[in-house]
Amino acid sequence: MRRWGKNRLGEAKTDEAEYLAAVIVEFSDLIQQFPLGDKASNMYGNCHHWL
C-alpha cells in the first residue's frame, strides 16, 4: 500500500493527489478499527470472498 500510494501520489496532478491522500487516510482509519487477535484468521475470515 505504501509503495502504491507513493507512486500514485508522485504521478498525480494536485487535485487528484489531494483526493488520493484523503482516501488513503480514510482507509488507514478503517484498518486501525479492524479487530485485533489472530491477523491471519481476521484476513481470511473477512476477505475470503476476494480470493
NORSULDA-V468231 format. One record per pair of residues at least 12 apart in sequence whose ideal C-beta (glycine too) atoms are under 6 Angstrom apart, sorted by the first residue. I is the first residue (numbers start at 1). J is the second residue. If there is no record, write none. Layout:
# NORSULDA-V468231
i | j
I | J
I | J
This chain:
# NORSULDA-V468231
i | j
5 | 24
8 | 20
